[in-house]
Every structure is written in structure tokens, then in C-alpha cells.
Amino acid sequence: MKTEDIEPFFAVLAAANPQPRSELEYTSVFELLAAVLLSAQATDVGVNKATRRLFAEAPTPQAMLALGLDGLQERIRTIGLYRSKAAHLLETCRILVDRHGADVPRERAALERLPGVGRKTANVVLNVAFGAPTIAVDTHVFRVANRTGLAPGRTPLEVEQGLERRVPEHYRRDAHHWLILHGRYVCTARAPHCSTCAVNAWCDYAASTIRAQSTTAKQRDER
């Protein structure tokens, strides 16, 4: 993707969805942190089904701790890797209570010291809860950034750094939401919807795909 293509690429995404939001359900910063921690290698839909009951019963770190490991596992057992996630979430709750007055810290370093919280989770919390212009790179963002040519990279960190360099500042805060949703519903892994994609004019992959389809159709017509 050429540098001059980036502005119109994001302008179209922004016009279609001016106020993008996470599809995880939460009502507090703590619930957001818990939901993102639970969402690793799981779908937002699946996480939401489990957390509706969980958050109704345990909306605070103290209440989550009161469930105990068995109680928490029982409530999230429909989520993949629920045993390890339950252990991480309970230990995170203990740290929040013991070291942070039960509040979720605003600093990246403090967030990343919480069990089960890596860079991606910290970026989501910093962005969604505290308005920081961070870009969380999940599987969808990684795919879209590489496929479109927006910010190619071999690792999530390389992609994140590329996005930080290339995404215009005025789009930075919402960029990861647009890219996640685009990857989830349009630029899908196995069969991207290039022909109907609203930003295909600026996408490296779509340009090559559409050219190939056009060439194939022309050759078929000439037979």
C-alpha cells in the first residue's frame, strides 16, 4: 500500500463506522480487562455468552476471588483454555486488590505484569478504557496489515510498530477497531470478499486478485 493510499483507506473505514466499538460486552474497566484476558484464542461471541453470567455474579475483583477457582472454572468452562484462564484471572484479581486498590492500572508495565496479560491485552485496555492511541494486533489486524500492504511484518510487534509509523494520528485511536472488524467480516482468512470490499482500491492483495480474475475472465471469453 502506497503512503498516499493510507488516508483514503482509513477515511472510508471511518465514514462507514464513525464510532467503532469492541464487540466484547463489559460495563467497567475491570470487566473489560477480564473479557479481553478470556478472549485469547476464543471468539467474542463465545466470551460474551460466558461473561454475561459471570459479570452479573462477580463484577469486581473481590467478587471474582470469592468464587474461587472451581467456581470460576465452572462459569467459563465453555471458553477454550478455561482452566489456565481461570487461574490467571484469579491471580490478576489478587494483584489488583493487593497492589492497586482493586483498580485496573493505567500504565502498560503494570498491566503486563498481570498474569495472562500480554502486550495485545494491555493495548486493548489502554485504548478502550483509557483512550490511548495504542493499536492491538490480533490475528485479524495481523492479517489485514500484511494482506493489504498497510504494515507488513513477520510478528505482531513488527506489525504494531509498522502501524504506529503509517496510520495517521487522527485515525490512530480507532484504527485497531476498524482493522479488527474489517478482518472479521470482510478481509476474512480463507475467502476475503475483495470484489465487494469498500477499500479494495487501495489494497495490494485486492488489486492483484481482481486483476487475476479479470485476466481469467478475458481468457475464457476469448476461447
Stockholm file with secondary structure:
# STOCKHOLM 1.0

chainA/1-223         MKTEDIEPFFAVLAAANPQPRSELEYTSVFELLAAVLLSAQATDVGVNKATRRLFAEAPTPQAMLALGLDGLQERIRTIGLYRSKAAHLLETCRILVDRHGADVPRERAALERLPGVGRKTANVVLNVAFGAPTIAVDTHVFRVANRTGLAPGRTPLEVEQGLERRVPEHYRRDAHHWLILHGRYVCTARAPHCSTCAVNAWCDYAASTIRAQSTTAKQRDER
#=GR chainA/1-223 SS CCHHHHHHHHHHHHHHCSSCCCSSCCSSHHHHHHHHHHTTTSCHHHHHHHHHHHHHHCCSHHHHHHHHHHHHHHHHTTSTTHHHHHHHHHHHHHHHHHHHTTCCCSSHHHHHTSTTCCHHHHHHHHHHTTCCCCCCCCHHHHHHHHHHSSSCCSSHHHHHHHHHHHSCHHHHHHHHHHHHHHHHHTSCSSSCCGGGCTTGGGCHHHHHHHHHHHHHHHHHHHC
#=GC SS_cons         CCHHHHHHHHHHHHHHCSSCCCSSCCSSHHHHHHHHHHTTTSCHHHHHHHHHHHHHHCCSHHHHHHHHHHHHHHHHTTSTTHHHHHHHHHHHHHHHHHHHTTCCCSSHHHHHTSTTCCHHHHHHHHHHTTCCCCCCCCHHHHHHHHHHSSSCCSSHHHHHHHHHHHSCHHHHHHHHHHHHHHHHHTSCSSSCCGGGCTTGGGCHHHHHHHHHHHHHHHHHHHC
//
